[in-house]
């Protein structure tokens, strides 16, 4: 029986697990429930914290310990281990030394050195094993905070992920436009990956995402975005022929979406679209 079955887990604990490893289906369901009963939870907070930590540490130069200090630390360690060994094993209890000591048998001081060295070796080996075991999870959790990197991490771990492929609608008919999308109810996150979408003038119009949910009378606003024709510092800029990755910015909680649609609207988007300029549509499925 898992921990999740033995006792309820708080949403923060499950989010912490999700930041370092994929959630199993049971945990994913529990997280979805926790997000409903604990509306104050920020589902992406730990992911952003991990990304910020990575950004802060990735350029840190780690200098090796000075040789003199390393020698003093090692000497002090030998003293501690040697003192402990002598305190726990009085000289009176030791067997008498043989008349002729073989050259291969360590002297008492050598024995202390050996015990001390063994301790350091064991500690070093444990550290290496720990790093080797956790490094893949650390690298996964600290993936650079770019939309493309976040989407790769999301697609690798979201066990309840819904996916779809965009098809060009009338306004883009005949254009070489391609795209895909992904969404997770448990994480309340999703992404779009688009190619060939014509650049827009943000002062005149913007692309707007709509999330179709059967239980909602109107599609849910998924946020607006721009396509720039040249590369720039802006995360939404994309060079001609490149892939634009856009995080979904849903304005309401989304459960069980069936499709994503992209329209062209006035700057800032609209509350309800007339869908006169529907450019892309994707059906979502497992």
C-alpha positions in Angstrom: 0.0 0.0 0.0 1.4 3.4 -1.0 1.7 6.4 1.3 -1.1 8.0 -0.7 -3.4 5.1 0.3 -2.4 5.0 3.9 -3.2 8.6 4.7 -4.2 11.8 2.7 -1.3 13.9 1.4 -1.4 17.6 1.3 -1.2 19.3 -2.1 2.2 20.9 -1.2 3.7 17.5 -0.6 2.5 16.1 -4.0 3.7 19.3 -5.8 7.1 18.8 -4.1 7.2 15.2 -5.4 6.2 16.3 -8.9 9.1 18.8 -9.0 11.6 15.9 -8.7 10.0 12.9 -10.3 7.0 11.9 -12.4 3.7 11.4 -10.4 2.1 7.9 -10.5 -1.6 7.9 -11.6 -2.9 7.8 -8.0 -0.8 10.8 -7.0 -1.9 12.7 -10.1 -5.6 12.1 -9.1 -4.8 13.2 -5.5 -3.2 16.4 -6.8 -6.2 17.2 -8.9 -8.4 16.8 -5.9 -6.0 18.9 -3.7 -6.1 21.7 -6.2 -9.9 21.8 -6.0 -10.1 21.7 -2.1 -7.0 23.9 -1.7 -7.6 26.8 -4.2 -4.8 28.8 -2.7 -2.2 26.3 -4.0 0.1 27.6 -6.8 0.5 24.5 -9.1 3.7 25.9 -10.7 5.4 27.6 -7.7 7.9 24.8 -7.1 8.7 24.4 -10.8 9.5 28.1 -10.9 11.5 27.9 -7.7 13.6 25.1 -9.1 14.2 27.0 -12.3 15.2 30.1 -10.4 17.6 28.0 -8.2 19.2 26.6 -11.3 19.6 30.0 -12.9 21.3 31.2 -9.7 23.7 28.3 -9.4 24.5 27.3 -12.9 27.2 30.0 -13.3 28.7 29.6 -9.8 32.4 28.7 -10.0 33.2 26.2 -7.3 36.9 26.4 -6.2 38.6 23.3 -4.8 39.6 23.3 -1.1 43.1 24.7 -0.6 45.7 22.0 -0.2 46.8 23.3 3.2 43.3 23.3 4.5 42.6 19.8 3.1 45.7 18.5 4.9 44.6 20.0 8.2 41.1 18.6 7.9 42.5 15.1 7.1 44.9 15.3 10.0 42.2 16.3 12.4 40.0 13.4 11.1 42.8 10.9 11.8 43.2 12.3 15.3 39.5 12.0 16.0 39.2 8.4 14.6 42.5 7.4 16.4 41.3 8.9 19.7 37.9 7.2 19.4 39.6 3.8 18.7 41.9 4.2 21.7 39.1 5.2 24.0 36.9 2.3 23.0 39.7 -0.3 23.1 42.0 0.1 26.1 45.6 -1.0 25.7 45.3 -3.6 28.5 42.7 -5.5 26.4 44.9 -5.8 23.4 46.8 -9.1 22.8 50.6 -9.0 23.3 52.6 -8.1 20.2 54.4 -11.1 18.7 58.2 -11.2 19.0 58.7 -10.8 15.2 56.1 -8.5 13.6 55.6 -9.3 9.9 56.4 -6.4 7.7 52.9 -6.6 6.2 51.1 -6.0 9.5 50.2 -2.3 10.1 51.7 -0.6 13.1 49.2 1.1 15.6 49.6 4.5 14.0 49.3 3.0 10.5 46.1 1.3 11.6 44.7 4.6 12.7 45.7 6.1 9.4 44.0 3.2 7.6 40.8 3.5 9.6 40.7 7.3 9.0 41.4 6.9 5.3 38.7 4.2 5.1 36.2 6.5 6.7 36.9 9.3 4.1 36.7 6.8 1.3 33.3 5.5 2.5 32.0 9.0 2.8 33.3 9.9 -0.7 31.8 6.8 -2.2 28.4 7.5 -0.5 28.5 11.0 -1.9 29.3 9.8 -5.4 26.4 7.2 -5.3 24.0 9.8 -4.0 24.9 12.3 -6.7 24.7 9.6 -9.4 21.3 8.5 -8.2 19.7 11.9 -7.8 21.4 13.8 -10.6 19.0 12.8 -13.3 16.1 14.0 -11.2 17.9 17.2 -10.3 18.6 17.9 -13.9 15.0 17.2 -14.8 13.7 19.5 -12.0 16.1 22.3 -12.9 15.5 22.3 -16.7 16.2 25.8 -17.9 13.0 28.0 -17.7 12.4 28.5 -21.4 9.0 27.6 -22.9 10.5 24.9 -25.0 12.4 23.3 -22.0 9.3 23.5 -19.8 7.2 21.8 -22.6 9.7 19.0 -22.9 9.7 18.4 -19.1 5.9 18.7 -19.0 5.4 16.1 -21.8 7.8 13.7 -20.1 6.1 13.7 -16.7 2.4 14.6 -17.1 0.7 11.2 -16.7 -2.8 12.5 -17.6 -1.6 14.5 -20.6 -4.0 15.3 -23.4 -2.5 16.0 -26.8 -3.7 17.3 -30.2 -2.4 18.3 -33.7 -3.5 21.7 -35.1 -5.2 21.8 -38.5 -5.3 25.1 -40.5 -8.7 26.6 -41.0 -10.0 28.7 -43.9 -7.9 31.8 -43.3 -4.7 29.8 -43.4 -5.7 27.3 -46.1 -2.8 26.5 -48.4 -0.2 27.8 -46.0 2.5 25.5 -44.6 1.3 25.8 -41.0 1.8 23.0 -38.4 1.4 22.7 -34.7 0.6 20.6 -31.7 -0.7 21.2 -28.2 -0.8 19.4 -24.8 -2.7 19.9 -21.6 -2.9 18.3 -18.1 -5.9 18.6 -15.8 -3.9 17.6 -12.7 -1.2 20.2 -13.4 -3.5 22.8 -14.8 -0.8 23.5 -17.4 -0.5 23.2 -21.1 1.6 24.3 -24.1 1.3 25.1 -27.8 4.2 24.4 -30.3 3.6 26.1 -33.6 5.4 26.4 -37.0 4.6 28.7 -39.9 2.1 30.9 -38.3 2.2 34.3 -40.0 3.7 37.2 -38.0 1.2 39.6 -36.5 1.3 43.4 -35.8 0.5 43.4 -32.0 -0.8 47.0 -32.3 -3.5 45.8 -34.7 -4.3 42.2 -33.8 -3.2 39.3 -31.7 -3.6 35.5 -31.7 -5.9 34.2 -28.9 -6.2 30.6 -27.7 -9.6 29.2 -26.7 -10.1 26.0 -24.7 -13.3 24.1 -25.5 -14.8 22.3 -22.4 -18.2 20.5 -22.7 -19.3 21.7 -19.3 -18.7 25.4 -20.2 -21.2 27.5 -22.3 -18.4 29.4 -23.9 -14.8 28.5 -24.6 -12.3 29.4 -21.9 -9.8 32.2 -22.7 -6.3 30.6 -22.9 -4.4 33.8 -23.4 -3.1 36.0 -26.2 0.3 35.7 -27.9 2.3 37.3 -30.8 4.4 35.8 -33.6 7.3 38.0 -34.6 9.1 37.4 -37.8 12.6 37.8 -36.4 14.4 36.4 -33.3 14.4 38.6 -30.3 14.8 38.5 -26.5 11.0 38.1 -26.2 10.0 34.5 -25.5 7.3 34.7 -28.1 9.6 35.7 -30.9 10.4 33.1 -33.4 12.6 33.2 -36.6 11.0 32.3 -39.9 10.5 28.6 -40.1 11.2 28.0 -36.4 9.0 26.6 -33.7 7.1 28.9 -31.4 6.3 27.4 -27.9 3.6 29.2 -26.0 2.5 28.3 -22.4 -1.3 28.2 -22.0 -2.6 31.0 -19.8 -6.1 29.7 -18.9 -8.3 32.3 -17.2 -10.5 29.7 -15.5 -9.9 26.2 -14.1 -10.0 23.7 -17.0 -11.2 20.1 -16.6 -11.8 17.7 -19.5 -11.1 19.9 -22.5 -11.9 18.5 -25.9 -10.3 20.9 -28.2 -8.0 24.0 -28.6 -8.8 26.7 -31.1 -6.8 29.8 -32.1 -8.4 32.9 -33.5 -7.2 36.4 -34.5 -8.6 39.1 -32.3 -8.1 42.8 -31.4 -5.1 43.6 -29.2 -5.5 42.3 -25.7 -8.0 39.7 -26.9 -11.8 39.4 -26.3 -14.0 37.8 -23.6 -16.1 35.9 -26.1 -15.0 35.3 -29.7 -17.3 35.4 -32.8 -14.8 33.0 -34.4 -14.9 34.8 -37.7 -11.1 34.6 -37.9 -10.5 31.0 -36.7 -7.1 30.0 -37.9 -6.2 26.7 -36.1 -8.1 23.9 -34.5 -7.0 20.8 -32.6 -8.9 18.0 -31.1 -7.5 16.7 -27.8 -7.2 13.0 -26.8 -5.1 10.7 -24.7 
